[in-house]
Amino acid sequence: METRQGTQGMCQPDPAAWPRRRRGDLKSGTASSDDVVTMIPAPIPNNDAQRLQALYQLLILDTPPEARFDRIVAFAADEFDMPVAQISLIDHDRQWAKARVGIEPCEMPRGNSVCGHLLDKPQGLVVPDLTADERFHDNTVLIDEVGLRFYAGSPLVMPDGHVMGALCVMDRRPREFDATDRAILDALRDLVVMELAGQGKGDDAT
């Protein structure tokens, strides 16, 4: 199997470029600017202010790509034979990808984020078909514009208990994800957490 490459270049955040999801886009192909549809948003944790403070203390948001993270997402995509994998961090109003493969946008509004639903799910989240799940079926950013159907994510739970985001893999077709798959994804997630916690600082950061 050909090994995938990691992060596709330095992310240039541009909130103005965030796609909008409109009811007309789903039904008739047309929509007014006032006819905006939103998916069921992820619950905001009670400790979100403290979680965000812990995230900011990592000094990792909007930093350049690093090989230590790129290698993990590339391995995850190869291991599960999925076209998309990323390390997502959940900011106060956006999801930002520290590393990604197979997907161009490096960030999206938090309200559009599937990974945001893992902040209160320490067991992880598997969605066999996004179009069949009431939480995500109208997320045209992921389903229509990016073309995703399957999602599996493992939460980045730090030693202090705060969840920073997720390591996730995604596919453009529905599929299943068994207990062995979950265990492998969780093991890769643990590597990401070790790096975020500073236990891998001796590695190269290019």
N, C-alpha and C positions, 0 to 999 in steps of 0.2 A: 504494500500500500504506500502510495506517495505521501510523504510527510508534509503537512500543511505548514505554512508560515504563520507567525503570530500577528500582533498588532499591525494594522495597515497604515501606519504613519501617525504623526503627531495630530492629536485632535484639536480642532479649532472651534470651541463652543460658540454657537450662534443661536440663541433662543428664538430669534426672529425667523429662523429657518425650520423650526419645529413644525411638522405637518399637522394639519387640523383634520379632525374626523367629523364628517357631516352626514346627517341622515340621508340627504339626497344622493350622496356618493354611494350609499348602500342600495338604494332602490331604483332611482331613475337616472343616475349619472349626473344630476344637477343638484345644486343646493344653494340656499341663500346664506349669507354670512352670519345670520342670526339662528340658523338651524343646526346647531352644534350638538352632537351626540357624544356622551362620555361613557366609558365602561364603568362597571362598579369599582369605585376606588378602593385601594387597599386601606384597611384600618390604620389610623395613626397611633402608634404605641403611646402609652401614657408617659413613658420615659424618653420620648423622642428628643426633647431638648438636651437631655444628658447624653443620649446616643450621638446626636450631631456634634456635641462638644468633643466627645471621644473620637469621632471621625476626623474632625478638623485638627485634632492634636497629632494625628498620623502624618499630616503635611503631605498627603498623597494626591489630593484632588488636582486635576489639571496639570499633572506632571508628565514629562515625556515617557515614551515607551521604555520598558525595562525587560531585558531578556529573561530574567528569573520568573516574571509573570507570563511573558509571551510563550515560553516553553510549556507552561502548564495548560494554557488554553489550546495550544496546537496539539498537545498529547491527548487532551480530552476529546477534541474533534476526531482525531484518528482512532482512539480507543473505541468510541461509540459509533464510528462511521457516520458522523453527522456533519452537515455543512457549516454549522454555526456554533460557536462557543465563545463565552466571554466572562470576564470578571467584572461584575457590576457593583458600583457603590451608590448608595441611596442618599443623596443630598436633600436639603429641605424642600426643593421644588423640582428636582430633576434626578434622573438616573444617569450616571456617568461610567463609562467603561474604561477601566485601567488597562485592560488587554482584551483583544477581540480578534476573531478570525471568521471570515465569511460574511461579514456584515459591515456596511460602510458607516452608518451613523454612529457616532461615539457617545451620544447622549440623547435623551428624550425627556419630556415632562414626566415628573413622578406619577402623575395621574394615569399615564399610559403604560406604566411599568408593571410587568408581571413579577419581576424580582421584588418589587415593593411588598408583595403579598407574603414574602417569606420572613418579614421582620417579626412576625408573631407565630412562625411555624418552624420550630427547631428541628422537626422531623423532615423538613424539606417539602417540596411540592412537585408533583408530576401531573401534567395536563396532556393526556393522550391526543386530544384534538381540541385546539383552541376554539374552533368554530362551534363545537358542541357544548362548551362550558359557558354557563350564564354570566360568569364574571368577565369573560374575555371575548365573547362571540362578536361583539360590535367594535372591537379594537381594530379599526381598519388600517392603522399605522403598521401594526405587526402582520396582520392577516393579508390585507390587500396590497399595501405598498412594499412591504418587505417580503411577503409571501410565506410566512411561517405558519405551521399547523401544530407542531409538537413542541412541548417545553418540559424540561426537567431541571430543577435548581436545588442546590444545597446551600444553606445559609452560612455566611461568614461570621460565626459566633466567636468573638474575641475572648481572651481569658477573663475579662471583667464581666462577661455576660452580654455585652452589647452586640447587636447584629449590624454589621456594616453594609451588608449587601448579599451577593450570592455569586457562586460559580455555577454557570448554567450552560446547558447544551440544548440546541434547537434544531428542528428538522422542518423540511418543507412538505412533509407528508405525515399523516397520523401514524403513530406507532406505540408500542408498549415499552415498559421499562420495569424490569423485574428486581427482586431483592438484591441479586448479585450486582446488577447495574447500579443500584442505589449505593451499595457499599463501596464500589469503585469510585463513584462520583464523590462520596463523602471523604474518601481517602485523599483524593486530589484536592478537595476543599481544605482539608487539614494542612496541606502544603501551602496553600494560599494564606491561610491564617498564620502559619509560622513565619512567612515572609512579612506579612503585615505587622506582626508583633515584633519584628526586628531580629528574628532568630536566623535570618539568612543574609545578613548585611555583608557578609564576606563575598557573596556572589557578585558577578559583574552586573552592571546596570545599564547595558547598552541595548 
